[in-house]
């Protein structure tokens, strides 16, 4: 007789689930990209710089690829505005205080924020990120 169970007065044939072997996927490590971040945050702004490298060797970075996520926190939690800046030429222009680069930056932040961002870029430059 089959293995049966009764639930609420109804008889059922008890089944055992089939345990299928999990599908195994292999990752092609040549397609992996690694990242490293540096973050500065105050009560008004947050700057997160991310650089990527292809090999898990922290000495070999893509020099021309740097992404900065900028968060404007002045409007209060829930209304924060986030932007991404990834032009090395524009970032260097801000660092060099190029008038056109600074004017573009002032669309997103106040004078204090501009100066804070320039200081952040100086740190990145000194660390070899820019």
PyMOL commands that set and color helices and strands:
alter all, ss='L'
color gray80, all
select helices_A, chain A and resi 29-31+88-95+99-106+111-126
alter helices_A, ss='H'
color red, helices_A
select strands_A, chain A and resi 4-7+10-13+34-41+45-53+66-72+81-85
alter strands_A, ss='S'
color yellow, strands_A
deselect
rebuild
show_as cartoon
